[in-house]
């Protein structure tokens, strides 16, 4: 299983990041330990959403979409409205 995930900064809630991994728990731990230069500045981070895929090609396409010009508004519309966002752990 490969996961596409979305995290946000606990303290700077407008700082979001979408990524892909085979080990979601370890990847979130890596982000919070500052091992990713893209997310290091606004740690700690919490998980907002994730989707599991059996097919790696489909997961890569979905992650690419989330990082695209049309994917960013999709994330904001569906995951980052204040009433909907509640952090959860893996």
ABEGO torsion letter per residue (X at the ends): XBBBBBBBBAABAABBBBBBBABAAAAAAAAAAGABAAAAAAOBBBBABBBBBABAAAAAAAAAAAABAAAAAAAAAAAABAAABBBBBX
